[in-house]
Amino acid sequence: MIKYLKLHDDKCVGCMNCVATCSRMYFKEENPAKSRIQVLGLGAGKFHLVACDQECRKCVAECPTQAITVNSQGVVMINKGLCVGCLACVAVCPIEAMRFFPGDSTPFKCIACGSCVKTCPKEALEIAEKEDSPASRFPFEVAEAARKQEASK
């Protein structure tokens, strides 16, 4: 199972409580640029929340130092001790959920901690679980196995 931050865009009113909570939790300051999640205004009172879905895992495959791994709950984690700050993970993230703040030494992303859920007045966020699949859990291993099978033909 994958633990992730489930987003309900239809309930979001753009109050930014989640963003403020996240930046205070991890950076000890209220700064939207340092939040692990983002709220995007789409106009007409509509908002979209961006956070890591924990399933794509392109960052895991891209990391040259294996600083990015998947924990037992299916959450993509960054080992700051192994990270060299190359930002390959940020570049490969298709939804821009892997973030980096200039001046910091390592990137960051949502780890489904749930702090933001507690501060949402409209219940637009929840911590949920979904089935994991071998293709999403280890995309680099699946791709490598496919290459080896193709080469043996």
Secondary structure, DSSP 4 states (H G I P E B T S, - for coil): -EEEEEE-GGG-----HHHHHHHHHHHSS--GGG-SSEEEEEETTEEEEE---SS--HHHHH-TT--EEE-TTS-EEE-TTT-----HHHHH-TTS-SB--TT-SS-B------HHHHH-TT--EEEEEE---HHHH-HHHHHHHHHHHHHT-
